[in-house]
Amino acid sequence: MADVLAWLTSLANLVNVNLEFEAKKKYGRGFCPRCGMRKCICEE
């Protein structure tokens, strides 16, 4: 899994994607991206 993460990070770097910005945009609000709740109520 670490190899996949390293590969994807390298790919993002090649196409000038700021991973920190994108992660904060998606997850930085402290809410679940699926259900929108602060405490996740998604069924696993």
N, C-alpha and C positions, 0 to 999 in steps of 0.2 A: 504494500500500500504506500509505503514511503517513496518508492520509485515512481509510482503514478503521480503522487503529489509533486514530486520534484519535476517530472516531465510537464505537468500542467502549469506549474509555476514558470518554467522556462518558456513554454509556449505563450503564456500571457505576457511575459516580458518581451518576446519577439514582436507581438502585435500591439505593444504599448497599452496594456490594460493594467490599471493601478488596482491590484488586488486588495490593498488595505481600504481604499475608497469604496470599492464594490462590496466588500464584506460589511463595512459600517453602514452602507446604504441599505443592505438587506437585513442585517441582524443587529445594528447598533441601537435600535430604539428600545430594546429589551422586551419585545413582544415576539411571540411565536409567528413565524412567517406563514404557517398553514392556517391556524385557527384565529390568529390575531389577538389572543389573550396573553396577559402578562404571565400568568401561570398556565402552562399548556394543558388543554383538555383533550387533545387529540388522542384517539385510541390507537394503540400501537399494533 
